[in-house]
Amino acid sequence: MRILIVEDEAIIALCIGMTLREAGHDVMGPVSSLSACAKLAGDTMPDLALVDINLESGGSGVDVARMLMERWGVMSIFVSAQEVVARRARDAAVAHLNKPFDTKTLLASVDIAETLLQGVMPTRVPFGLELFVQPGDLRPLH
């Protein structure tokens, strides 16, 4: 999958990117603002975005996720310790992966997103990932 990383903490972004590349995914970014995300996604559309909720200079990952869905139909997973904010913005993303997380959970979350893109509800969800979609919500996202 082509995965866009929206994360303002360089070490976290680097770790996510390395993990995804080692698993064979095409990584875009990282970017850390709405404008940078819009430019990158406008040039090459990702299949999935992993979005931190709190971005640089007070930016909002919720706004990023909404923009990606509204403009290009790109699904997002919030990757953040901001659990309450993620739940309030459940309309903007398909899931929330709580920080801190391990690489196995990150990769399982990406696998679940790929399953959702195929219109199928996953049968198992790893600890630390909360799905916001229900079976009736599934529809083609691209």
Backbone as ProteinMPNN parsed JSONL, in Angstrom:
{"seq_chain_A": "MRILIVEDEAIIALCIGMTLREAGHDVMGPVSSLSACAKLAGDTMPDLALVDINLESGGSGVDVARMLMERWGVMSIFVSAQEVVARRARDAAVAHLNKPFDTKTLLASVDIAETLLQGVMPTRVPFGLELFVQPGDLRPLH", "coords_chain_A": {"N_chain_A": [[0.837, -1.185, 0.0], [0.337, 2.316, -0.547], [1.305, 4.607, 1.707], [0.672, 7.456, 3.564], [2.398, 9.378, 5.875], [1.566, 11.403, 8.504], [2.927, 13.254, 10.7], [4.439, 15.056, 13.301], [6.565, 14.625, 15.004], [9.791, 13.853, 14.6], [11.323, 11.484, 15.188], [9.37, 9.562, 15.737], [8.0, 9.555, 13.294], [10.065, 8.65, 11.622], [10.503, 6.049, 12.653], [7.99, 4.847, 12.157], [7.945, 5.039, 9.348], [10.222, 3.461, 8.62], [9.425, 0.943, 9.599], [7.161, 0.423, 8.025], [8.262, 0.469, 5.421], [10.045, -1.702, 5.571], [8.193, -3.71, 5.686], [7.319, -3.739, 3.145], [5.75, -1.685, 2.13], [4.907, 1.331, 0.329], [6.061, 4.391, 1.224], [4.936, 7.629, 1.931], [5.946, 10.918, 2.633], [7.453, 11.779, 5.773], [4.916, 14.279, 6.519], [4.002, 17.317, 8.198], [1.98, 19.139, 8.42], [-1.187, 20.601, 7.429], [-1.145, 21.932, 4.931], [1.215, 20.924, 3.715], [0.518, 18.268, 3.575], [-1.712, 18.36, 1.852], [-0.487, 19.197, -0.534], [1.313, 17.062, -1.079], [-0.438, 14.812, -1.182], [-2.041, 15.664, -3.244], [-0.32, 15.504, -5.39], [0.394, 12.769, -5.554], [-1.785, 10.292, -4.881], [-2.406, 8.759, -1.788], [-3.058, 5.414, -0.464], [-3.751, 5.119, 2.119], [-3.704, 7.038, 5.141], [-1.713, 7.696, 7.943], [-2.274, 9.394, 10.738], [-1.256, 11.768, 13.025], [-2.821, 13.436, 15.74], [-2.229, 15.912, 17.041], [-0.445, 18.379, 15.564], [2.423, 20.18, 14.168], [2.891, 23.605, 15.166], [0.361, 23.958, 16.296], [-1.352, 22.681, 14.56], [-4.006, 20.616, 13.219], [-4.571, 17.225, 13.148], [-7.03, 16.082, 12.809], [-8.33, 17.839, 11.065], [-6.705, 17.369, 8.854], [-7.257, 14.643, 8.288], [-9.979, 14.833, 7.652], [-9.871, 16.475, 5.367], [-8.42, 14.798, 3.61], [-10.267, 12.694, 3.269], [-12.55, 14.043, 2.246], [-11.614, 15.398, -0.099], [-10.2, 13.439, -1.622], [-11.102, 10.903, -0.948], [-9.541, 9.358, 0.727], [-8.75, 7.108, 3.236], [-8.103, 7.434, 6.749], [-6.127, 6.616, 9.617], [-6.088, 7.543, 12.889], [-3.175, 8.125, 14.691], [-2.283, 8.383, 17.688], [-1.961, 9.607, 21.076], [-4.114, 10.925, 21.926], [-6.811, 9.965, 22.769], [-9.513, 10.653, 23.499], [-10.062, 12.893, 21.88], [-9.756, 11.688, 19.388], [-11.917, 9.883, 19.398], [-14.046, 11.688, 19.438], [-13.813, 12.708, 16.92], [-14.48, 10.696, 15.199], [-15.789, 10.519, 12.784], [-13.992, 11.343, 10.915], [-11.977, 9.511, 10.522], [-11.098, 6.014, 10.116], [-10.235, 4.533, 12.206], [-8.474, 4.378, 15.371], [-5.233, 4.311, 16.485], [-3.61, 3.806, 19.362], [-1.01, 5.651, 20.89], [1.648, 4.849, 23.091], [2.685, 2.364, 20.674], [3.367, -0.94, 19.421], [5.465, -2.343, 16.811], [4.287, -4.572, 15.628], [1.558, -4.181, 16.117], [1.153, -1.817, 14.695], [1.617, -2.712, 12.036], [-0.41, -4.634, 11.848], [-2.594, -2.965, 12.023], [-2.41, -1.553, 9.616], [-2.838, -3.695, 7.876], [-5.493, -4.206, 8.509], [-6.691, -1.854, 7.581], [-6.265, -2.23, 4.856], [-7.904, -4.431, 4.442], [-10.385, -3.23, 4.998], [-10.472, -1.418, 2.857], [-11.03, -3.175, 0.84], [-13.631, -3.597, 1.293], [-14.39, -5.286, 3.321], [-15.125, -6.312, 6.613], [-12.844, -6.595, 9.274], [-12.039, -9.568, 11.113], [-10.666, -9.715, 13.458], [-9.216, -7.44, 15.772], [-6.322, -5.762, 16.734], [-5.036, -5.275, 20.09], [-5.08, -1.98, 21.26], [-5.872, -0.756, 18.972], [-8.678, 0.911, 17.863], [-11.56, 0.46, 16.12], [-13.573, 2.588, 14.121], [-15.51, 2.185, 12.283], [-18.458, 0.482, 11.19], [-20.078, -2.581, 10.1], [-22.135, -1.779, 8.248], [-21.175, 0.61, 7.331], [-19.257, 0.284, 5.435], [-17.946, 1.034, 2.288], [-16.815, 1.606, -1.05], [-13.788, 3.398, -0.864], [-12.101, 4.716, -2.537]], "CA_chain_A": [[0.0, 0.0, 0.0], [0.996, 3.624, -0.498], [0.857, 5.128, 2.999], [1.112, 8.798, 3.9], [2.627, 9.584, 7.302], [1.359, 12.782, 8.931], [3.474, 13.189, 12.065], [5.396, 16.142, 13.498], [7.713, 14.185, 15.802], [10.667, 13.226, 13.608], [11.718, 10.116, 15.551], [8.199, 8.694, 15.558], [7.781, 9.445, 11.849], [11.13, 7.796, 11.097], [10.231, 4.659, 13.063], [6.82, 4.366, 11.398], [8.355, 4.877, 7.96], [11.109, 2.298, 8.501], [8.628, -0.27, 9.807], [6.312, 0.216, 6.848], [9.119, 0.121, 4.273], [10.534, -3.066, 5.766], [7.068, -4.613, 5.425], [7.033, -3.704, 1.718], [4.837, -0.606, 1.751], [5.439, 2.553, -0.255], [5.82, 5.422, 2.234], [4.926, 9.032, 1.52], [6.181, 11.806, 3.765], [6.365, 12.358, 6.555], [4.553, 15.687, 6.5], [3.575, 17.688, 9.545], [1.004, 20.224, 8.364], [-2.285, 20.43, 6.481], [-0.746, 22.385, 3.596], [2.173, 19.964, 3.158], [-0.24, 17.051, 3.282], [-2.524, 18.613, 0.659], [0.396, 19.211, -1.7], [1.825, 15.719, -1.348], [-1.548, 13.945, -1.596], [-2.507, 16.14, -4.545], [0.626, 15.025, -6.408], [0.28, 11.31, -5.608], [-2.788, 9.923, -3.891], [-2.103, 7.572, -0.976], [-4.135, 4.47, -0.173], [-4.04, 5.237, 3.545], [-2.905, 8.014, 5.876], [-1.543, 7.519, 9.381], [-2.331, 10.809, 11.082], [-1.202, 12.21, 14.415], [-3.855, 14.451, 15.952], [-1.579, 17.191, 17.338], [0.635, 18.62, 14.605], [3.262, 21.349, 14.439], [2.29, 24.943, 15.214], [-1.05, 23.867, 16.658], [-2.139, 22.098, 13.477], [-4.945, 19.567, 13.605], [-4.659, 16.015, 12.341], [-8.445, 15.856, 12.495], [-8.564, 18.587, 9.824], [-5.995, 16.655, 7.787], [-8.019, 13.433, 7.949], [-11.224, 15.257, 6.97], [-9.513, 16.933, 4.031], [-8.075, 13.638, 2.783], [-11.494, 11.956, 2.933], [-13.449, 14.861, 1.424], [-11.041, 15.715, -1.414], [-9.708, 12.308, -2.397], [-11.635, 9.626, -0.487], [-8.453, 8.605, 1.357], [-9.023, 6.789, 4.64], [-7.057, 7.721, 7.721], [-6.113, 6.068, 10.97], [-5.422, 8.422, 13.836], [-2.102, 7.506, 15.458], [-2.165, 9.442, 18.682], [-2.345, 9.335, 22.461], [-5.296, 11.75, 22.173], [-7.922, 9.035, 22.602], [-10.811, 11.336, 23.589], [-10.2, 13.699, 20.662], [-9.949, 10.744, 18.279], [-13.299, 9.391, 19.439], [-14.956, 12.788, 19.057], [-13.646, 12.942, 15.482], [-14.574, 9.377, 14.561], [-16.291, 10.667, 11.414], [-12.89, 11.726, 10.039], [-11.018, 8.406, 10.377], [-11.699, 4.685, 10.262], [-9.751, 3.884, 13.424], [-7.503, 5.094, 16.209], [-4.151, 3.5, 17.039], [-3.139, 4.538, 20.525], [0.419, 5.719, 21.189], [2.649, 4.165, 22.273], [2.277, 1.105, 20.05], [4.51, -1.724, 18.941], [5.47, -2.474, 15.351], [3.326, -5.605, 15.239], [0.23, -3.567, 16.113], [1.138, -0.888, 13.565], [1.446, -3.47, 10.792], [-1.751, -5.237, 11.874], [-3.533, -1.873, 11.744], [-2.341, -1.317, 8.172], [-3.526, -4.836, 7.259], [-6.937, -3.998, 8.702], [-7.086, -0.809, 6.64], [-6.314, -2.846, 3.525], [-9.126, -5.244, 4.445], [-11.506, -2.291, 4.891], [-10.489, -0.904, 1.484], [-11.636, -4.207, 0.007], [-15.048, -3.665, 1.645], [-14.574, -6.406, 4.242], [-14.858, -6.027, 8.02], [-11.882, -7.543, 9.847], [-12.589, -10.443, 12.157], [-9.905, -9.466, 14.693], [-8.591, -6.126, 15.883], [-5.287, -5.867, 17.777], [-5.113, -4.409, 21.259], [-4.527, -0.66, 20.992], [-6.546, -0.209, 17.795], [-10.129, 1.004, 17.989], [-12.226, 0.713, 14.838], [-14.704, 3.502, 14.161], [-16.476, 1.791, 11.25], [-19.327, -0.658, 11.436], [-20.301, -3.282, 8.829], [-22.981, -1.023, 7.324], [-20.458, 1.806, 6.884], [-18.277, -0.022, 4.39], [-18.224, 1.393, 0.916], [-15.525, 1.905, -1.677], [-13.25, 4.678, -0.397], [-11.323, 5.379, -3.614]], "C_chain_A": [[0.881, 1.249, 0.0], [0.438, 4.343, 0.722], [1.513, 6.476, 3.277], [1.242, 8.918, 5.423], [2.496, 11.078, 7.597], [1.709, 12.825, 10.416], [4.518, 14.284, 12.219], [6.585, 15.772, 14.375], [8.597, 13.311, 14.915], [11.023, 11.779, 13.943], [10.562, 9.147, 15.356], [7.946, 8.481, 14.072], [8.81, 8.521, 11.21], [10.873, 6.329, 11.42], [9.05, 4.069, 12.296], [7.233, 4.091, 9.952], [9.241, 3.664, 7.744], [10.328, 0.995, 8.635], [7.797, -0.584, 8.575], [7.125, -0.182, 5.621], [9.625, -1.317, 4.376], [9.447, -4.097, 5.503], [6.621, -4.553, 3.959], [6.07, -2.62, 1.262], [5.607, 0.563, 1.153], [5.063, 3.689, 0.693], [5.921, 6.807, 1.615], [5.136, 9.89, 2.771], [7.38, 11.346, 4.554], [6.142, 13.84, 6.25], [4.003, 16.021, 7.874], [2.601, 18.854, 9.568], [-0.06, 19.912, 7.316], [-1.85, 20.813, 5.071], [0.245, 21.419, 2.94], [1.477, 18.665, 2.776], [-1.045, 17.219, 1.991], [-1.664, 18.593, -0.603], [0.858, 17.81, -2.068], [0.718, 14.793, -1.845], [-2.106, 14.369, -2.953], [-1.616, 15.678, -5.682], [0.494, 13.516, -6.629], [-0.671, 10.863, -4.505], [-2.376, 8.669, -3.117], [-3.312, 6.651, -0.881], [-4.641, 4.655, 1.25], [-3.171, 6.34, 4.122], [-2.883, 7.633, 7.349], [-1.319, 8.911, 9.938], [-2.273, 11.025, 12.594], [-2.232, 13.327, 14.578], [-3.255, 15.827, 16.22], [-0.377, 17.356, 16.427], [1.38, 19.907, 14.931], [2.453, 22.644, 14.385], [0.794, 24.91, 15.496], [-1.943, 23.301, 15.579], [-2.968, 20.919, 13.956], [-4.931, 18.393, 12.63], [-6.088, 15.657, 11.992], [-8.788, 16.584, 11.197], [-7.898, 17.906, 8.635], [-6.8, 15.439, 7.342], [-9.307, 13.789, 7.204], [-10.938, 15.699, 5.543], [-9.202, 15.75, 3.108], [-9.322, 12.863, 2.36], [-12.366, 12.764, 1.968], [-12.9, 15.109, 0.022], [-10.742, 14.489, -2.258], [-10.266, 10.955, -1.977], [-10.59, 8.743, 0.17], [-8.801, 8.362, 2.826], [-7.813, 7.081, 5.494], [-7.238, 6.876, 8.968], [-5.408, 7.095, 11.833], [-4.381, 7.608, 14.597], [-1.708, 8.537, 16.509], [-2.507, 8.937, 20.072], [-3.607, 10.108, 22.838], [-6.579, 10.947, 21.928], [-9.289, 9.722, 22.589], [-11.064, 12.161, 22.33], [-10.461, 12.792, 19.464], [-11.39, 10.239, 18.25], [-14.301, 10.46, 19.035], [-14.929, 13.032, 17.556], [-13.745, 11.642, 14.687], [-15.133, 9.43, 13.143], [-15.171, 10.954, 10.418], [-11.905, 10.592, 9.761], [-11.736, 7.076, 10.571], [-11.311, 4.009, 11.561], [-8.807, 4.812, 14.173], [-6.517, 4.075, 16.757], [-3.517, 4.317, 18.151], [-1.615, 4.493, 20.637], [0.609, 5.493, 22.673], [2.106, 2.83, 21.749], [3.529, 0.346, 19.662], [4.384, -1.917, 17.431], [4.471, -3.52, 14.869], [1.911, -5.024, 15.156], [0.094, -2.57, 14.971], [0.874, -1.631, 12.264], [0.083, -4.151, 10.728], [-2.807, -4.184, 11.559], [-3.565, -1.547, 10.255], [-3.036, -2.457, 7.423], [-5.036, -4.687, 7.374], [-7.447, -2.92, 7.758], [-7.196, -1.368, 5.223], [-7.559, -3.721, 3.386], [-10.359, -4.352, 4.28], [-11.615, -1.71, 3.484], [-11.113, -1.895, 0.507], [-13.113, -4.387, 0.322], [-15.381, -4.781, 2.616], [-14.264, -5.946, 5.666], [-13.849, -7.047, 8.541], [-12.53, -8.377, 10.942], [-11.886, -10.239, 13.487], [-9.267, -8.084, 14.626], [-7.556, -6.201, 16.998], [-5.548, -4.911, 18.938], [-4.425, -3.09, 20.943], [-5.128, 0.003, 19.776], [-8.046, -0.222, 18.054], [-10.712, 1.344, 16.627], [-13.403, 1.647, 15.042], [-15.776, 3.13, 13.144], [-17.257, 0.567, 11.706], [-19.586, -1.337, 10.096], [-21.125, -2.49, 7.813], [-22.301, 0.215, 6.755], [-19.568, 1.541, 5.677], [-18.799, 0.314, 3.016], [-16.874, 1.642, 0.264], [-15.041, 3.293, -1.294], [-12.406, 5.37, -1.454], [-12.202, 5.551, -4.814]], "O_chain_A": [[2.014, 1.233, 0.482], [-0.751, 4.655, 0.776], [2.735, 6.617, 3.231], [0.31, 8.598, 6.161], [3.207, 11.905, 7.027], [0.895, 12.479, 11.272], [5.391, 14.431, 11.363], [7.532, 16.552, 14.473], [8.226, 12.201, 14.532], [11.021, 10.93, 13.053], [10.756, 8.035, 14.865], [7.704, 7.355, 13.636], [8.469, 7.703, 10.356], [11.012, 5.466, 10.553], [9.107, 2.927, 11.84], [6.911, 3.04, 9.398], [9.039, 2.913, 6.79], [10.547, 0.053, 7.873], [7.741, -1.731, 8.134], [6.723, -1.068, 4.868], [9.631, -2.055, 3.391], [9.744, -5.234, 5.138], [5.668, -5.227, 3.57], [5.619, -2.639, 0.117], [6.791, 0.76, 1.429], [3.881, 3.926, 0.94], [6.859, 7.115, 0.88], [4.571, 9.615, 3.829], [8.224, 10.604, 4.049], [7.04, 14.548, 5.793], [3.589, 15.137, 8.624], [2.411, 19.488, 10.605], [0.138, 19.073, 6.437], [-2.152, 20.097, 4.116], [0.132, 21.126, 1.75], [1.814, 18.042, 1.769], [-1.057, 16.329, 1.141], [-2.069, 18.036, -1.623], [0.801, 17.416, -3.233], [0.909, 14.068, -2.821], [-2.586, 13.534, -3.72], [-2.083, 15.482, -6.803], [0.483, 13.051, -7.769], [-0.381, 11.043, -3.322], [-2.04, 7.645, -3.712], [-4.439, 7.048, -1.177], [-5.804, 4.385, 1.551], [-2.049, 6.563, 3.667], [-3.914, 7.29, 7.927], [-0.302, 9.544, 9.654], [-3.12, 10.534, 13.341], [-2.479, 14.082, 13.637], [-3.736, 16.818, 15.67], [0.584, 16.589, 16.496], [1.013, 20.632, 15.855], [1.467, 22.753, 13.656], [0.045, 25.744, 14.987], [-3.165, 23.422, 15.662], [-2.661, 20.302, 14.977], [-5.238, 18.545, 11.448], [-6.333, 14.995, 10.983], [-9.455, 16.024, 10.328], [-8.457, 17.87, 7.539], [-7.001, 15.232, 6.145], [-9.677, 13.12, 6.239], [-11.67, 15.345, 4.618], [-9.664, 15.706, 1.967], [-9.42, 12.425, 1.214], [-12.864, 12.221, 0.982], [-13.651, 15.036, -0.95], [-10.993, 14.483, -3.464], [-9.933, 9.945, -2.596], [-10.725, 7.519, 0.177], [-9.108, 9.299, 3.563], [-6.668, 6.995, 5.048], [-8.348, 6.478, 9.322], [-4.272, 7.478, 11.554], [-4.679, 6.52, 15.091], [-0.91, 9.438, 16.253], [-3.247, 7.966, 20.23], [-4.113, 9.959, 23.95], [-7.33, 11.226, 20.993], [-10.131, 9.401, 21.751], [-12.163, 12.128, 21.778], [-11.3, 13.104, 18.62], [-12.007, 10.177, 17.186], [-15.292, 10.168, 18.365], [-15.909, 13.507, 16.984], [-13.15, 11.519, 13.616], [-14.964, 8.48, 12.379], [-15.37, 10.825, 9.21], [-11.081, 10.704, 8.854], [-12.837, 7.021, 11.119], [-11.947, 3.045, 11.986], [-8.405, 5.866, 13.682], [-6.904, 3.102, 17.405], [-2.957, 5.386, 17.91], [-1.004, 3.433, 20.496], [-0.234, 5.931, 23.456], [1.182, 2.254, 22.323], [4.617, 0.916, 19.583], [3.324, -1.682, 16.851], [3.873, -3.36, 13.804], [1.158, -5.34, 14.234], [-0.963, -2.483, 14.346], [0.013, -1.233, 11.48], [-0.514, -4.232, 9.655], [-3.804, -4.48, 10.901], [-4.633, -1.292, 9.697], [-3.743, -2.215, 6.445], [-5.77, -5.008, 6.439], [-8.531, -3.061, 7.191], [-8.114, -1.018, 4.481], [-8.192, -3.745, 2.33], [-11.267, -4.677, 3.516], [-12.719, -1.528, 2.971], [-11.659, -1.503, -0.525], [-13.785, -5.218, -0.29], [-16.541, -5.18, 2.724], [-13.262, -5.271, 5.9], [-13.987, -8.241, 8.274], [-13.46, -7.928, 11.612], [-12.446, -10.556, 14.536], [-8.839, -7.626, 13.566], [-7.87, -6.656, 18.098], [-6.198, -3.878, 18.779], [-3.313, -3.079, 20.416], [-4.924, 1.197, 19.557], [-8.611, -1.252, 18.422], [-10.4, 2.386, 16.049], [-14.146, 1.52, 16.015], [-16.856, 3.719, 13.155], [-16.781, -0.255, 12.49], [-19.341, -0.735, 9.051], [-20.825, -2.535, 6.62], [-22.798, 0.808, 5.798], [-19.171, 2.473, 4.978], [-19.908, -0.053, 2.627], [-15.886, 1.868, 0.962], [-15.795, 4.261, -1.387], [-12.03, 6.528, -1.266], [-11.76, 6.083, -5.832]]}, "name": "protein", "num_of_chains": 1, "seq": "MRILIVEDEAIIALCIGMTLREAGHDVMGPVSSLSACAKLAGDTMPDLALVDINLESGGSGVDVARMLMERWGVMSIFVSAQEVVARRARDAAVAHLNKPFDTKTLLASVDIAETLLQGVMPTRVPFGLELFVQPGDLRPLH"}
